[in-house]
Every structure is written in C-alpha cells, then in structure tokens.
Amino acid sequence: MAVQVKKLGRRRKRIIKAPKKGLPKVFSCPKCGEDSVRVVISRDNHVASVICGNQKCAMSTEVPVTNVEQAVDAYCKFADMYHSGKLV
C-alpha cells in the first residue's frame, strides 16, 4: 500500500500595488478660487496658455516654458505673476 505524503506549503501573499499619483490636470484659480484653471502647452512655440474656465473670472495669459517643464511649472509661474501684481 502506497502512502501519499502531502507537502505543506506557505500561502502566497497577495501583492497589492498602490496606484501611482500623477500630476494634476486642473488647478485652482488665484483670482476666483475655483478649481477651473487649465494649462495647454505648445512645445513648438515654447509657450503655455493658462486659462481659467470660470465664466465670471475668464482670466488667461501665456507663460514662457522650456522643453522640460510640465503644466505644474507653468501654473506656478502664472500664480507667481498674479501674486506679484503683474496680472490683474
């Protein structure tokens, strides 16, 4: 009579990968406070258009950017220009 030996093994742990956080696509407007600012980068002209989508505010400007800068960098330049008084 053959005896079967069962091997005892460990349970495999489930690996749960946390989703990577990305950069935001919509920013808050420094003038009206709404989360409605979009940044559109034109790499050919080295210019980023920063536009508030709020109907009452409708603030927009163009900010110079380099090839390595992202939308967050253009928004920071825009916010700095607004807080320094260069934009109304």
N, C-alpha and C positions, 0 to 999 in steps of 0.2 A: 504494500500500500504506500503510495507516494504522498508525502506531506507537502502541502504548499505553504511557503513562507511569504507572508506579506511584508513588504518593506514599508517602514514608517517614514514618512517624509514631512517636511515642513509645508505649511500653507504658503502659497505665494502671496506676497503683499501687493495690493493694488497701488499702482503709482498714479497719483492724481497730479496732473500738471496744471499749475495755475496759469491762466491766460496772461499774456504779456500786455502791459499797459502801453497804449500808443499815445501819440501826441494829440492834443485836442484839435478839432476842426472848426469849432465855433468858440468865440471869445466874448468876454463881456465888454461893453462899450464904456469908456471912461466918462463920457458925457451924460448918457441917459441911464446907464446902469443895467441895461437889458443884455441878455446873452444872445446877441444878434450880429456880431462882427465876423465877417468872412474875409479871408486873405487869399487873393489869387496872384500867383507868382508867374511872371513872364521871364523865363530864363534867357530868352534871346535879347531882350532889352535891358536886363538886369534891374527890373523894377517890379515891385509888388504893389498891387492895388488893395487897399484896406477899405472895406465898405461896411457901414452899419446898415442892417436891413430893417431897422425900426422906421416906421412911416414918419413919426414925429421928428426923429433925430436926423436921419439921412446924411450922416457925416461920412465923408470919403476923402481919401488922399492917396498919393503914390509915394512909396518909400524905396530908396535905392537898396538893393541887396546884392550879395555876391553869389557865386555858384554853390557854395557850401551851406548857405543859410537856409533855414526852414521857415515855415509860416509863423512859428512861435517867435523867431527872431525878428521878423518883420512887424509882428504885433507889438513886441516890446519897444521897438523903435518908434512906432506910432504912438504908443502910450506915453513914452518919454517926451515926444514932441508936444503932445497935448498938455501934459502936466507942466512943461516948461513955458507954455504960453505961445508957442509957435503956431498952434492951430486954435481956431475959435469954434 
